Amino acid sequence: MSYGEQENSGISLLYVDDEPVLLNMSKLFLEKIGGFSVTTAGNAKDALKLLSEKPFDAVVSDYQMSGMDGIGLLKSLRSSGNRIPFIIFTGKSREEVVIEALNEGADFYLQKGGDPKSQYAELAHKIKSAVKSRRSEEALEKRVIMLTQPPAEGNIEFEDLFDIDEIQRIQDDFSTGAGVASIITRPDGTPITKPSNFTRLCSDVIRKTEHGCKNCYISNATVGRPNPDGPTVQKCLSGGLWDAGASIIVNGRHIANWLAGQVRNEAQTEEKMLEYARKIGADENVFLEAYYEVPSMSTERFENVSKALFAMANQLSKSTYHNLRQARSIAEHERTKKELLRKTGELNTAYEQLAASEEELRQNYDELVKSEKELRESEAKFKTLVDLSLDGILVVDFSGKILFANMEISRILDVKDCKSLAGTANIMDYIAPESRAGLEKDLGCVLRGIDRYPVGYKIINEAGREIWIECIGKKILFNDSEAMLVFIWDVTGQKEIEEQLKESENKFTTVFMNSPFVLTLISGTDQKFTDVNEKFVNQTGYSVEETIGKTPGELGIFQDNNEYKALLAAIRERGAIDNYEIKCRKKNGEINLCCFTSRFIRMGGKPFCLAVVEDITERKTAEEAVRFANRKLNILSDITRHDILNQLMVIKGFLEIAEDHVLDQPGADCLNYIKKASSAIQRHIEFTREYENLGVNKPVWMDIRELISDSGNEKVVLYNDCRNIEVNADPMLEKVFLNLMDNTIRHGEATEVRVGCEISGDLLKILWEDNGTGIPDSDKERIFEKGFGKTTGFGLFLSREILSITGISICETGEEGVGARFEINVPGEHFRVVNS
């Protein structure tokens, strides 16, 4: 069997409004949200002209317009017999306008205002509902005409006689219950209904080839050919699967095929299927894989399914033919009676004709009784569909008394039997006190004919659980009395999500407004301020009213516009920035240095830029003063160190001369002690050269792999496995790794060094491992003390000091005799992984 997609005709819409801006905006929203084809008119006169020139599916009109207003346009259309769906969309909310519009035949009335996206989504929904309702009415009228008026020969089509949606449900139920694929096609094999339960072999493999698709259509026509003796059961001409078909024949004309199948049985072999795959040019592996997904069914069972299909198709043909004959008989009788009355001018002849028709009328009455029975059976089927609907369906009178409830209503109200509600319960008993006034008002509106609009209430079911429901009601006649048909949906889950979202927004607003830092929220589309907190007002001097709706450029917030553009570019490129320094201007003209930390966020589906701003003017001034003082101290230290080292050189020189003139041992020992002390003083002075730069400069981001690239010694091989990792530390970080390499070469006697990086949660561990002699357990902590070691004793002490500036620690965890192992632990805020 084969199938094709049924076309969905689009909706052409005429939108009428005398405000050009609203007209263009509405056109854009409706074409984007609803997928409509929108034509606009600036007044009612132009709208009437367009309606006379081309057809439209619906009209949306403003109420208050110059010249003829929206209701005047509606009256003009209805008086000419035009029943096109008509929706009033206006800012007017007076009740008398609503009533007049609905009384004159408007399908819906919608008030402008609120969120545009939600507003136009609701308008699009009402347009689709109105057009769908009108198209259903036209289809029903067409079927009535087809049933009561003889069409031209060969002009009867399946769609003229049946409700395709109802037939689709019957076909789907049959396909699911029987475990087979199914579809209804025209006699030539082209589809009428959508396929039910189709297999991948047929839809995605065979029909993708030219020969396979062609064979599908030929097979549909062949299997569905008329056969009064029973169903046609044979292998599909396209894939070799088993198919069955039965014809639907009305008034002697073959109008459709009902096909079922796409199953395999034990007689089919893999080789035969592969042979067909090769024949049509399909991929054999894909073909065989899809073939084994096809359900298997015994011949006996499939024959039983085929017989059931034949019986259903025959019953459909017979009942349709009977209804067609009956309806046309009644219509023909009416036409005959009128014709006889028109042609005869004599009363006696008319009496004779009426007497002759009396028996026929009695016979027709019997036929009508029979039709009534069939109608009751149809109503029973409809009731089953209503009972099993996933939508709550309720009928109440205008006092709230429940007249009918389906099973979904009993689930919502937590009642075991929905039938027990009818005639005994009142819906007002379940409505929460805070919602009762709203329900009473809505009952009054529907009673006056103002219906088909969505409302929401809170109810309390039998279990005492609070449930939020959404409803839409319509005034109807039920058992010859006025009542309201209500469709109900349980939206408790959605309501809870909305409440959680509202609570989250309230928390955000509280934090935003009471933050000790300046916080701003700027639209990501037009860069205009949408909110600022009190700290912003106090610090800049701009009020909230002066700020909202303007861009920073319009207020002159930034001193240098080029710096502001660079800030925007950085945010767009990275999506976030941290500690970005830029000069800002207060309302009074004062210039301050500010530090920006910003992130892009989404609220309500729209992008916004949230910025935390800190005035660092005083801090920068203090830092600059400290740097200036440090520079002076460094200059003083450098001069002092230079002078001391010169004097030490003099002392050492005279000690060398003195050694040649001192002959006794006590004197030589004294000179030796002085010499050692001088060397110690020199080491300390040299250490100050390194230590004076510690912490002077700001921490910077450095790439680990670039810092450690070579051992500097041809006897030691360095392996650096750290990639794409940067560390934020004092610029003297390189000195740490040079000290580690110096210790490895001088004291470790190693030939290999391996550097690695491990990330665990918010911690980066940098490992320095060699294959040297290692460090005794007793010295693992002492090596970091000042003065420990064979040389100056400052290397590892200085390394630990450099690392501690940014909260980084170092320890030794190696094993003596195996090698040294230094672990450098970097906290999360001081490392990052970057793109290669």
NUMIVO-259083 format. One record per residue (C-alpha): x, y, z. Coordinates in steps of 0.2 Angstrom, whole numbers. Layout:
ATOM     x     y     z
ATOM     X     Y     Z
...
This chain:
ATOM     x     y     z
ATOM     0     0     0
ATOM     6    18    -3
ATOM     0    35     4
ATOM     3    53     2
ATOM     1    69    12
ATOM   -15    78    12
ATOM   -14    96     9
ATOM   -18   109    22
ATOM   -25   125    14
ATOM   -18   141    22
ATOM   -28   155    29
ATOM   -30   171    19
ATOM   -34   186    31
ATOM   -40   203    28
ATOM   -34   215    43
ATOM   -43   232    44
ATOM   -36   246    55
ATOM   -34   265    52
ATOM   -18   266    62
ATOM    -4   262    49
ATOM     9   257    63
ATOM    -3   245    71
ATOM    -8   238    54
ATOM    10   234    49
ATOM    15   227    66
ATOM    -1   216    67
ATOM     3   210    49
ATOM    21   205    54
ATOM    15   196    71
ATOM     1   186    62
ATOM    11   181    48
ATOM    25   175    60
ATOM    15   167    73
ATOM     0   161    64
ATOM     7   158    46
ATOM    -7   168    39
ATOM    -7   177    22
ATOM   -12   194    28
ATOM   -19   208    17
ATOM   -22   225    25
ATOM   -34   239    23
ATOM   -34   256    31
ATOM   -53   259    32
ATOM   -69   249    30
ATOM   -72   256    12
ATOM   -56   249     6
ATOM   -60   233    15
ATOM   -77   231     6
ATOM   -68   234   -11
ATOM   -55   220    -7
ATOM   -68   208    -2
ATOM   -78   211   -18
ATOM   -62   208   -28
ATOM   -55   192   -20
ATOM   -60   179    -8
ATOM   -53   179    10
ATOM   -55   166    24
ATOM   -58   178    38
ATOM   -58   197    43
ATOM   -50   205    58
ATOM   -56   223    61
ATOM   -53   237    73
ATOM   -69   244    81
ATOM   -66   263    81
ATOM   -61   270    64
ATOM   -64   286    54
ATOM   -79   284    43
ATOM   -88   267    44
ATOM   -83   258    61
ATOM   -79   240    63
ATOM   -97   235    68
ATOM  -103   245    52
ATOM   -92   235    41
ATOM   -99   219    50
ATOM  -117   224    47
ATOM  -113   228    29
ATOM  -106   211    26
ATOM  -120   201    35
ATOM  -134   211    26
ATOM  -127   205    10
ATOM  -127   187    15
ATOM  -108   186    18
ATOM  -105   174    32
ATOM   -86   176    32
ATOM   -78   174    50
ATOM   -77   191    58
ATOM   -67   196    73
ATOM   -67   213    82
ATOM   -50   217    89
ATOM   -50   234    98
ATOM   -44   244   113
ATOM   -63   247   117
ATOM   -69   237   132
ATOM   -87   243   135
ATOM   -99   229   137
ATOM  -112   236   126
ATOM   -99   236   111
ATOM   -96   218   115
ATOM  -114   213   115
ATOM  -118   223    99
ATOM  -104   215    90
ATOM  -109   198    95
ATOM  -127   201    91
ATOM  -123   207    74
ATOM  -114   191    70
ATOM   -96   193    75
ATOM   -87   177    79
ATOM   -75   184    92
ATOM   -72   200   101
ATOM   -54   203   108
ATOM   -48   218   117
ATOM   -30   225   113
ATOM   -17   227   127
ATOM    -5   217   137
ATOM    10   207   130
ATOM    10   208   111
ATOM    16   190   109
ATOM     3   183   120
ATOM   -10   195   113
ATOM    -7   190    95
ATOM    -5   172    99
ATOM   -23   172   106
ATOM   -29   182    91
ATOM   -21   169    79
ATOM   -30   155    89
ATOM   -47   163    88
ATOM   -44   166    69
ATOM   -40   148    66
ATOM   -55   142    77
ATOM   -67   153    67
ATOM   -61   148    50
ATOM   -61   129    56
ATOM   -79   131    62
ATOM   -84   139    46
ATOM   -75   126    35
ATOM   -84   113    45
ATOM  -101   121    42
ATOM   -98   122    23
ATOM   -92   104    22
ATOM  -108    99    31
ATOM  -119   109    20
ATOM  -110   101     5
ATOM  -114    83    12
ATOM  -132    88    15
ATOM  -134    94    -3
ATOM  -125    78   -10
ATOM  -137    68     0
ATOM  -153    77    -5
ATOM  -150    82   -23
ATOM  -145    70   -37
ATOM  -128    75   -43
ATOM  -121    74   -61
ATOM  -117    56   -67
ATOM  -100    50   -60
ATOM   -99    66   -48
ATOM  -100    57   -31
ATOM   -84    57   -21
ATOM   -80    48    -5
ATOM   -77    65     4
ATOM   -94    71    -1
ATOM  -103    57     9
ATOM   -92    55    24
ATOM   -84    65    38
ATOM   -66    61    35
ATOM   -61    64    53
ATOM   -73    51    59
ATOM   -68    39    46
ATOM   -50    42    50
ATOM   -54    37    69
ATOM   -63    22    63
ATOM   -48    17    52
ATOM   -35    20    66
ATOM   -45    10    78
ATOM   -47    -5    66
ATOM   -28    -4    62
ATOM   -23    -4    80
ATOM   -35   -18    85
ATOM   -31   -29    70
ATOM   -12   -26    71
ATOM   -11   -21    53
ATOM    -8    -6    42
ATOM   -23     2    34
ATOM   -28    16    22
ATOM   -43    21    12
ATOM   -39    27    -6
ATOM   -48    31   -22
ATOM   -51    18   -35
ATOM   -34    23   -44
ATOM   -24    20   -28
ATOM   -21    38   -23
ATOM   -24    41    -4
ATOM   -40    49     4
ATOM   -36    46    22
ATOM   -19    47    32
ATOM   -10    30    33
ATOM   -12    20    50
ATOM     1    10    57
ATOM    12    10    41
ATOM    29     0    41
ATOM    46     8    38
ATOM    49    -5    24
ATOM    34     2    14
ATOM    35    21    18
ATOM    54    24    20
ATOM    62    11     8
ATOM    51     4    -6
ATOM    43    21   -10
ATOM    59    30   -10
ATOM    63    21   -27
ATOM    55    25   -43
ATOM    50     7   -47
ATOM    44     3   -30
ATOM    33    19   -28
ATOM    25    15   -45
ATOM    21    -3   -40
ATOM    13     3   -24
ATOM     0    13   -33
ATOM    -3    -1   -45
ATOM    -5   -13   -31
ATOM   -17    -2   -22
ATOM   -29    -1   -37
ATOM   -27   -20   -39
ATOM   -30   -25   -22
ATOM   -45   -13   -20
ATOM   -54   -19   -36
ATOM   -73   -23   -34
ATOM   -76   -41   -28
ATOM   -93   -46   -22
ATOM   -88   -63   -16
ATOM   -76   -57    -2
ATOM   -60   -48     1
ATOM   -45   -48   -12
ATOM   -30   -55    -3
ATOM   -14   -56   -12
ATOM     5   -51   -10
ATOM     8   -33   -13
ATOM    15   -30   -30
ATOM    27   -18   -23
ATOM    35   -27    -8
ATOM    28   -44    -8
ATOM    20   -42     9
ATOM     2   -48    12
ATOM   -12   -35     8
ATOM   -31   -36     8
ATOM   -43   -25     0
ATOM   -62   -22    -1
ATOM   -72    -9   -12
ATOM   -84     4    -5
ATOM   -98     5   -18
ATOM  -112    17   -17
ATOM  -126    18   -29
ATOM  -117     5   -41
ATOM  -102    17   -42
ATOM   -85    11   -35
ATOM   -79    27   -25
ATOM   -65    20   -14
ATOM   -54     6    -8
ATOM   -51     1    10
ATOM   -34    -8    11
ATOM   -26   -17    25
ATOM   -10   -27    27
ATOM     9   -25    27
ATOM    12   -41    36
ATOM    23   -56    33
ATOM    20   -75    36
ATOM    30   -90    37
ATOM    30   -93    18
ATOM    40   -78    14
ATOM    59   -80    12
ATOM    73   -68    14
ATOM    80   -72    -3
ATOM    64   -68   -11
ATOM    63   -51    -2
ATOM    81   -47    -7
ATOM    77   -52   -25
ATOM    64   -39   -25
ATOM    76   -26   -17
ATOM    88   -28   -31
ATOM    74   -27   -44
ATOM    68   -10   -38
ATOM    86    -4   -34
ATOM    85    -2   -15
ATOM    99    -5    -3
ATOM    98   -23     2
ATOM   104   -21    20
ATOM    92    -7    24
ATOM    78   -17    15
ATOM    81   -33    25
ATOM    83   -23    41
ATOM    66   -14    38
ATOM    58   -31    32
ATOM    62   -39    49
ATOM    53   -25    58
ATOM    37   -29    48
ATOM    24   -38    60
ATOM    22   -57    56
ATOM     5   -64    56
ATOM    -2   -82    52
ATOM   -12   -84    35
ATOM   -27   -90    45
ATOM   -27   -74    56
ATOM   -24   -62    42
ATOM   -39   -70    32
ATOM   -50   -67    47
ATOM   -44   -49    48
ATOM   -47   -48    29
ATOM   -65   -54    31
ATOM   -68   -41    45
ATOM   -62   -28    33
ATOM   -73   -34    19
ATOM   -88   -34    31
ATOM   -85   -16    37
ATOM   -83   -10    19
ATOM   -99   -19    14
ATOM  -108   -12    29
ATOM  -101     6    25
ATOM  -107     4     7
ATOM  -124    -3    12
ATOM  -128    10    26
ATOM  -122    24    15
ATOM  -132    18     0
ATOM  -147    16    11
ATOM  -145    34    19
ATOM  -143    41     1
ATOM  -158    33    -6
ATOM  -169    38    10
ATOM  -163    56    10
ATOM  -165    58    -9
ATOM  -182    49    -8
ATOM  -188    62     5
ATOM  -181    76    -5
ATOM  -189    70   -21
ATOM  -205    68   -13
ATOM  -205    86    -7
ATOM  -200    92   -25
ATOM  -214    81   -32
ATOM  -227    88   -20
ATOM  -222   106   -24
ATOM  -222   103   -42
ATOM  -240    94   -41
ATOM  -247   109   -31
ATOM  -239   122   -43
ATOM  -246   113   -59
ATOM  -264   109   -53
ATOM  -276   124   -50
ATOM  -290   113   -45
ATOM  -293   109   -27
ATOM  -301    91   -31
ATOM  -285    87   -41
ATOM  -275    93   -26
ATOM  -285    82   -14
ATOM  -283    67   -25
ATOM  -264    70   -26
ATOM  -263    72    -7
ATOM  -274    56    -5
ATOM  -262    47   -16
ATOM  -247    53    -7
ATOM  -254    48    10
ATOM  -248    30     9
ATOM  -231    35     3
ATOM  -230    47    17
ATOM  -234    33    29
ATOM  -221    23    21
ATOM  -209    38    22
ATOM  -213    39    41
ATOM  -208    21    43
ATOM  -192    25    35
ATOM  -190    40    46
ATOM  -193    29    61
ATOM  -179    18    55
ATOM  -168    32    52
ATOM  -171    38    70
ATOM  -166    22    76
ATOM  -150    23    66
ATOM  -148    41    73
ATOM  -149    34    91
ATOM  -136    22    87
ATOM  -125    36    80
ATOM  -128    46    96
ATOM  -122    31   106
ATOM  -106    30    97
ATOM  -104    49    99
ATOM  -107    47   118
ATOM   -94    34   119
ATOM   -81    47   111
ATOM   -87    60   123
ATOM   -85    49   138
ATOM   -67    44   133
ATOM   -62    61   128
ATOM   -46    68   137
ATOM   -55    85   138
ATOM   -67    87   153
ATOM   -84    89   145
ATOM   -98    96   156
ATOM  -116   102   153
ATOM  -124   113   167
ATOM  -139   124   168
ATOM  -138   142   172
ATOM  -139   139   191
ATOM  -124   128   190
ATOM  -133   111   191
ATOM  -124    97   182
ATOM  -134    89   168
ATOM  -120    79   160
ATOM  -102    75   164
ATOM   -89    63   156
ATOM   -76    52   164
ATOM   -62    66   163
ATOM   -73    77   174
ATOM   -75    63   187
ATOM   -56    61   187
ATOM   -54    80   190
ATOM   -67    81   204
ATOM   -61    64   211
ATOM   -79    56   209
ATOM   -80    37   206
ATOM   -95    38   194
ATOM   -97    53   182
ATOM  -116    48   180
ATOM  -119    51   199
ATOM  -116    69   196
ATOM  -130    72   183
ATOM  -145    80   191
ATOM  -139    79   209
ATOM  -123    89   210
ATOM  -120   108   207
ATOM  -103   114   200
ATOM  -104   129   212
ATOM  -101   116   226
ATOM   -84   112   219
ATOM   -79   130   216
ATOM   -66   138   228
ATOM   -74   153   237
ATOM   -62   166   229
ATOM   -68   160   211
ATOM   -87   159   214
ATOM   -90   177   210
ATOM   -81   175   193
ATOM   -91   160   189
ATOM  -108   168   193
ATOM  -103   183   182
ATOM   -98   171   167
ATOM  -114   161   168
ATOM  -123   177   166
ATOM  -113   182   151
ATOM  -116   165   142
ATOM  -134   166   146
ATOM  -135   183   137
ATOM  -126   175   122
ATOM  -108   181   126
ATOM   -99   165   125
ATOM   -84   155   118
ATOM   -70   165   128
ATOM   -58   156   140
ATOM   -59   158   159
ATOM   -50   150   174
ATOM   -56   145   191
ATOM   -49   136   206
ATOM   -59   121   212
ATOM   -58   109   227
ATOM   -62    91   223
ATOM   -69    78   233
ATOM   -52    73   240
ATOM   -50    91   246
ATOM   -36    95   233
ATOM   -35   112   226
ATOM   -35   111   207
ATOM   -34   125   194
ATOM   -44   123   178
ATOM   -46   132   162
ATOM   -63   132   153
ATOM   -72   138   138
ATOM   -91   138   137
ATOM  -105   140   124
ATOM  -124   142   126
ATOM  -134   127   119
ATOM  -150   118   120
ATOM  -150   102   131
ATOM  -166    92   132
ATOM  -176   107   125
ATOM  -169   119   139
ATOM  -156   132   139
ATOM  -139   126   146
ATOM  -120   128   144
ATOM  -108   116   136
ATOM   -91   118   145
ATOM   -74   111   140
ATOM   -63   109   155
ATOM   -44   107   156
ATOM   -34   103   172
ATOM   -19   116   172
ATOM   -14   114   190
ATOM     4   109   185
ATOM     5   124   173
ATOM    -1   135   187
ATOM    12   129   199
ATOM    26   132   187
ATOM    19   150   185
ATOM    19   153   204
ATOM    36   146   205
ATOM    42   158   191
ATOM    33   172   200
ATOM    42   168   216
ATOM    59   167   208
ATOM    56   184   199
ATOM    51   192   216
ATOM    67   185   224
ATOM    77   192   209
ATOM    69   209   211
ATOM    72   209   230
ATOM    91   204   227
ATOM    92   217   213
ATOM    85   232   222
ATOM    94   229   238
ATOM   111   224   232
ATOM   125   235   240
ATOM   133   236   222
ATOM   127   245   207
ATOM   116   234   196
ATOM   109   238   179
ATOM    98   228   167
ATOM   100   233   148
ATOM    90   226   134
ATOM   100   215   122
ATOM    91   221   107
ATOM    92   240   108
ATOM   104   243   123
ATOM    91   253   132
ATOM    90   253   151
ATOM    76   242   157
ATOM    80   243   176
ATOM    92   250   188
ATOM    93   248   207
ATOM    94   261   221
ATOM   113   260   222
ATOM   114   266   204
ATOM   103   281   208
ATOM   113   286   223
ATOM   130   284   214
ATOM   126   292   197
ATOM   114   305   202
ATOM   101   299   188
ATOM    84   295   194
ATOM    75   279   188
ATOM    63   289   177
ATOM    78   298   169
ATOM    87   281   165
ATOM    73   268   160
ATOM    71   268   141
ATOM    87   277   137
ATOM   104   270   131
ATOM   120   273   141
ATOM   126   283   126
ATOM   111   295   127
ATOM   114   298   145
ATOM   133   300   143
ATOM   137   287   156
ATOM   154   283   148
ATOM   167   296   146
ATOM   175   289   130
ATOM   162   282   117
ATOM   176   271   109
ATOM   179   263   126
ATOM   160   259   128
ATOM   160   251   110
ATOM   175   240   115
ATOM   165   235   131
ATOM   150   230   120
ATOM   161   221   108
ATOM   169   211   123
ATOM   152   206   130
ATOM   145   201   113
ATOM   161   191   109
ATOM   162   181   125
ATOM   145   182   132
ATOM   152   188   149
ATOM   166   199   156
ATOM   174   200   173
ATOM   183   215   181
ATOM   182   226   165
ATOM   188   244   170
ATOM   181   259   161
ATOM   179   278   165
ATOM   161   283   169
ATOM   153   300   171
ATOM   140   305   184
ATOM   126   317   181
ATOM   136   331   189
ATOM   150   328   177
ATOM   162   320   189
ATOM   173   306   181
ATOM   175   290   191
ATOM   184   273   186
ATOM   172   259   187
ATOM   174   240   186
ATOM   161   230   176
ATOM   156   212   178
ATOM   143   207   166
ATOM   133   192   159
ATOM   120   189   146
ATOM   104   182   153
ATOM    86   178   145
ATOM    70   184   153
ATOM    53   180   145
ATOM    62   173   130
ATOM    72   190   127
ATOM    91   193   129
ATOM    96   206   143
ATOM   113   211   149
ATOM   115   211   168
ATOM   129   221   175
ATOM   137   223   192
ATOM   147   240   193
ATOM   159   245   207
ATOM   167   262   209
ATOM   185   258   211
ATOM   192   276   210
ATOM   197   277   228
ATOM   204   259   227
ATOM   214   264   212
ATOM   221   280   219
ATOM   226   270   235
ATOM   234   257   224
ATOM   243   270   214
ATOM   250   278   230
ATOM   256   261   236
ATOM   264   257   219
ATOM   272   275   220
ATOM   279   271   238
ATOM   285   254   233
ATOM   294   262   218
ATOM   303   274   230
ATOM   307   260   242
ATOM   314   249   228
ATOM   325   264   222
ATOM   331   266   240
ATOM   333   247   242
ATOM   343   246   226
ATOM   354   261   231
ATOM   357   253   249
ATOM   360   236   242
ATOM   372   242   229
ATOM   382   252   243
ATOM   382   237   255
ATOM   388   225   242
ATOM   402   237   237
ATOM   407   238   256
ATOM   406   219   257
ATOM   418   218   242
ATOM   430   229   252
ATOM   429   218   267
ATOM   432   202   257
ATOM   447   210   249
ATOM   455   216   265
ATOM   451   199   273
ATOM   461   191   258
ATOM   476   202   262
ATOM   474   200   281
ATOM   475   181   279
ATOM   493   183   271
ATOM   499   192   287
ATOM   491   182   301
ATOM   502   168   306
ATOM   494   161   322
ATOM   479   149   322
ATOM   467   159   333
ATOM   469   174   321
ATOM   466   163   306
ATOM   450   156   314
ATOM   444   174   317
ATOM   446   179   299
ATOM   437   163   294
ATOM   422   167   305
ATOM   422   185   298
ATOM   423   178   280
ATOM   408   167   283
ATOM   398   181   290
ATOM   402   192   275
ATOM   396   178   263
ATOM   380   176   273
ATOM   377   195   273
ATOM   379   195   254
ATOM   367   180   252
ATOM   354   190   262
ATOM   356   206   252
ATOM   355   196   235
ATOM   339   188   242
ATOM   331   205   244
ATOM   334   209   226
ATOM   322   195   222
ATOM   310   197   236
ATOM   307   216   234
ATOM   297   212   218
ATOM   286   200   226
ATOM   267   206   226
ATOM   272   222   218
ATOM   263   219   201
ATOM   245   213   199
ATOM   242   194   196
ATOM   241   190   177
ATOM   234   175   167
ATOM   249   164   161
ATOM   249   148   151
ATOM   257   133   160
ATOM   264   125   145
ATOM   273   142   139
ATOM   280   144   157
ATOM   288   127   157
ATOM   295   123   140
ATOM   313   118   142
ATOM   324   110   156
ATOM   339   121   152
ATOM   350   106   154
ATOM   355    93   141
ATOM   356    79   154
ATOM   338    82   160
ATOM   323    78   148
ATOM   307    88   152
ATOM   289    82   148
ATOM   275    94   149
ATOM   258    87   148
ATOM   248   103   153
ATOM   238   110   138
ATOM   225   124   137
ATOM   226   129   155
ATOM   230   146   161
ATOM   234   151   179
ATOM   231   168   187
ATOM   246   172   198
ATOM   260   184   203
ATOM   271   188   187
ATOM   285   179   197
ATOM   277   162   194
ATOM   290   158   182
ATOM   303   159   196
ATOM   294   145   205
ATOM   296   133   191
ATOM   314   139   188
ATOM   318   135   207
ATOM   310   118   205
ATOM   321   114   190
ATOM   336   121   199
ATOM   333   110   214
ATOM   330    95   203
ATOM   347    97   194
ATOM   357   102   209
ATOM   351    91   222
ATOM   340    77   214
ATOM   352    70   202
ATOM   337    67   190
ATOM   337    63   172
ATOM   319    66   168
ATOM   305    78   174
ATOM   287    76   170
ATOM   274    90   173
ATOM   255    86   173
ATOM   239    94   177
ATOM   223    86   185
ATOM   207    95   187
ATOM   195    89   201
ATOM   179   100   203
ATOM   185   118   208
ATOM   204   113   211
ATOM   218   112   198
ATOM   233   101   204
ATOM   250   104   195
ATOM   261    90   197
ATOM   281    91   196
ATOM   289    74   196
ATOM   307    68   194
ATOM   316    52   194
ATOM   330    58   206
ATOM   335    53   224
ATOM   319    60   232
ATOM   317    69   248
ATOM   317    61   265
ATOM   301    62   275
ATOM   309    73   289
ATOM   314    86   276
ATOM   297    87   266
ATOM   291   103   276
ATOM   309   110   281
ATOM   314   112   262
ATOM   301   127   262
ATOM   310   136   277
ATOM   321   151   274
ATOM   339   146   274
ATOM   337   127   272
ATOM   348   119   259
ATOM   366   118   252
ATOM   366   135   243
ATOM   357   151   247
ATOM   342   142   256
ATOM   329   154   248
ATOM   323   145   233
ATOM   308   135   239
ATOM   304   148   253
ATOM   303   161   239
ATOM   292   149   228
ATOM   280   146   242
ATOM   278   165   245
ATOM   275   169   227
ATOM   261   156   226
ATOM   253   161   242
ATOM   249   179   235
ATOM   235   172   225
ATOM   230   158   237
ATOM   240   144   229
ATOM   249   131   240
ATOM   263   119   237
ATOM   269   103   246
ATOM   281    88   242
ATOM   273    71   242
ATOM   286    60   233
ATOM   295    45   240
ATOM   313    44   245
ATOM   323    34   233
ATOM   310    35   219
ATOM   310    54   215
ATOM   303    71   221
ATOM   285    75   218
ATOM   279    93   221
ATOM   260    96   221
ATOM   254   114   217
ATOM   236   117   222
ATOM   227   131   212
ATOM   209   136   218
ATOM   195   137   205
ATOM   195   156   203
ATOM   213   156   199
ATOM   213   144   184
ATOM   204   142   168
ATOM   203   130   153
ATOM   205   140   136
ATOM   202   135   118
ATOM   218   128   109
